[in-house]
Amino acid sequence: MNNKVIATIDITTPSGQKILRELQCKRAVKIEYTLPVGIENAPSHKEVFSKLLDDLSEHYGVDMHKIVSL
């Protein structure tokens, strides 16, 4: 006998948000959030930070990579 139930709740609605808040307080409930569509190919935080350092280096004329180590 399976003692687990999987439910999908639309948390973009007020009633869905209320249900989620109620479930978050329960010890028997494990909540998993799905990744937003298109996030699979998103750059990592290191790639984003490196690009930021590139932009700052170009703007200020200083190699920011030498100042801030990753």
Secondary structure, 3 states (H helix, E strand, C coil): CCCCCCCCCCCCCHHHHHHHHHHHCCCCCCCCCCCCCCHHHCCCHHHHHHHHHHHHHHHHCCCHHHHCCC
